[in-house]
Amino acid sequence: MPISEGETATASAGGQDGSKRLVYAREYTLDLPRISSVELPLKVSSAPESVAKAVDMCGGLSSIKNVLQGRDENGLELHLNPEQDENDTSTFFNEHPIIGRTVPNRDESVLLKISLPKGTLAKHNGNLQKAIAAGMEEKKLRVLPVAIINNTIRFREMSDFQVRLDNLPSAKEYNNSFKSLNWDNFKDYVNSIPDYDTKPYENLNTMIVDRSSNIPPFDWQLPPIPRFSMVNIPYIYKYRDNPYAKKSDTGESSVKGTYIKNYQQLVYDFNTTTGIPTQPHPDIVKLFEQGKETGIYPGTSKDLQFLEKLEQCLDILHALFEKRPIWVKRHIDGIVPLDLHPALKVALSLCSYRFTKGPWRNSYIKLGVDPRTSKEYAQYQTEYFKIERKLLQDPVIKKNLPDPPPKDYQSSVPGEIDPRFEFDGKRIPWYLMLQINLLIKEPNIAEIYSQTQLLPEVNELTGWFTELDLTKIRKIVKYELGCMVQGNYEFNEHKLTFFKRMIYVKESMMKDKDAEGDVDMDQDQDDNDDNGVEEGEMDDELIEEAGQEEAEESTIRSELADDEQNTEPDTFDIKTASFKEVIDKIAKHDSESAEFLKDHIKGLVNENNL
């Protein structure tokens, strides 16, 4: 395969008939030697001693060859601080190499030799790009392919923070004993350590430090931590430019819009002793009052009419919070008119607050309302669901998923939550962060909800519900979601019955969610069980299991009925029973325990007297 020096085609007079012919760039073949390369995160010059030092820092040529030839799968170790001599302490405990690895499935690269006239690079102040461009314009540039790179080692890990311990006595003592394996020094070092040192920090004031070192001494005898950075590769912050900023022709940035701080109040502790806000933040109240006095909300222009929009938005929100004290913002978005949305977050800060943890996290709660104080707020707890990633990999299933609500959507029921946010088992809801009262249109969940016994005190993990009741609801929703995304709306009744009759929590489905409450439907999680929809759907086993359970329950009911016919009605009441009646009751089931209690317990004490 030929390679051309440059894709240029120029017209020149050449034919006797006066026609013009095309002259192409020179072509080269790729019959070139294949070489390997190591891309070092170092400034290596062409001097032999610089190259030799870089090779030594990688462990020598043998280490490089082993990695390039695939004999060492652990990668190439680059030590930034190799030991100078046996007394060097710079690698004491915390010198970590950077690992370089071969680039998998990399395309071959062509190594080019570019020649420029002497003095061209200096003429452009060392700017190689400008020098090459000038050489091309003057047609004094020569390009020659010399090799093909088909194997490369790259370093992409971060180097860890390191501490030099040259001036630390304990580091020198360690090197002279443990590291050198000198037995005499080892015994001296161990004997110098007190057996029972009640105040190990007192030697900090009397320790001798090498003041001749160029490194500032610190009176600290403890070794550094093994690692400072807990990750090997940089964290991807997904930085985005400010959408309100624009650049001028001169490259200067300026903000074309106005950022208005909303002063949203957050409660970070779910402990019931932690109070909740009853009034909006004083700073936003001050801005609001100032805006009403001047007619312009601070930080905005009169043309925006932000104050007017804010007041209209507040009127709507006050009415909504009277209907429902706890809201999800995405539900409010469809009720508030679109032209008022720029003021919505500020308006929410003036009439609501938020929890950062617990069952009402990411909801907007009316100021002064504490959902931890009454069971009536259990219906507004939020639950988070997702569609398993394994299901979403099927292109057919993707077609069954509804599109998320557009940002400018409006509720189909004015002043109310759009029904497409509700879960009824007949369609996949718009948004998978659901409040409990948006789930009860599904008959099976409604049955569980009607029979649930709320807790006497609120719980940070499950709110007012028991974990068993929440697990039943979660399993039903997860299973039905898994069916619906596959186009199946005929659910397995035996499986639903099994979920409703669960008597203990087999697994916890509590998951940490995004702090903003935006749950990604294709979020990748460790559990990947297709929402409980098993491949092949083993109906026979489920039917047999449900049948056995019904048979056992029927047997128990018949036995109880026989006992009721053959025995007198049991009027035993533990609250009013005497000590003798309690012992007699126990004796019917365990005579030995009853005799033991009768001999060792004198009587009963009322719990109010304890």
Secondary structure, 3 states (H helix, E strand, C coil): CEEECCCCEEEEECCCCCCEEEEECCEEECCCCEEEEEECCCCCCCCHHHHHHHHHHCCCHHHHHHHHCCCCCCCEEECCCCCCCCCCCCCCCCCCCEEEEECCCCCCEEEEEEECCCCHHHHCCCCHHHHHHHHHHCCCCEEEEEEEEEEEEEECCCCCCCCCCCCCHHHHHHHHHHHCCCHHHHHHHHHCCCCCCCCCCHHHCCCCCCCCCCCCCCCCCCCCCCCCCCCCCCCCCCCCCCCCEEECCCCCEEECCCCCCCCCEEECCCCCCCCCCCCCCHHHHHHHHHHHHHCCCCCCCHHHCHHHHHHHHHHHHHHHHHHCCEECHHHHHCCCCHHHHHHHHHHHHHHEEEECCCCCECCEEECCCCCCCCHHHHHHCEEECCCCHHHHCCHHHHHHCCCCCCCCCCCCCCCCCCHHHCCCCCCCCCCCEEEHHHCCCCHHHHHHHHHCCCCCCCECCCECCCHHHHHHHHHHHHHHHHHHCCCCCCCCHHHHHHHHCCCCCCCCCCCCCCCCCCCCCCCCCCCCCHHHCCCCCCHHHHHHHHHHHHHHHHHHHHHHHHHHHHCCCCCCCCCCCCHHHHHHHHHCCCHHHHHHHHHHCCCCCCHHHC
